[in-house]
Amino acid sequence: MTHAAGNLAQTAEFQVTGTLLESACYLDPSSAYQTLSLGDLSTARLLRIGDQGAPIALHLKLQGCIRVNGGRQDEQQGTLVWSAIEPVATMAFNAVADANTPALIRVSGAEGFGLRLLDIQGNDVRLGRTAPGWFVSPGDNQLTYYIRPERTSAPLRPGAFRASLNVNLAYD
């Protein structure tokens, strides 16, 4: 038995999903979850309160930044800095603070030190507060911060350690 081409019904259905974002940029998926290693730290570098180890870079990659105007407060001059084409990205960093030095991120495991968060210029970034904003250029961008171990007043106890840091990204 043969069938004529007109007798066969061929149909297909596709479900398409996605998300329309209203944002000046979006966080690159490779930046959403990162594991940073400080490697092996020597207690010899952290003998006295305030002693510091070598910093490591934390990179946040932004993609798809569009041309929009934005402004931010210049911390040094106390004036508003404005751009007609660059949006401003701001970050708030949250972590459990060290009990002895609340400006530091608490580590679990080892004791006697915490982690200090610094901006690209080496300025301290306060946990729980919005850090100074960045102008981001249209296209892709990379924002860099640093994490540096720092000795606290607690007794120094070696061992494996870990810490968590959360970032909330917003645009003006």
Buried (B, 14 or more C-beta within 10 A) or exposed (E): EEEEEEEEEEEEEEEEEEEEEEBBBBBBEEBEEEEEEBEEBEBEEBEEBEBEBEBBEBEBBBBBBEEBEBBBEEEEEEEEEEBEEBBBBBBBBBBBBBEBBEBBBBBEEBBBBBBBBBBEEEEEBEBEEEBBBBBBBBEEBEBEBBBBBBBBEBEBEEEEBEBEBEBEBEBE
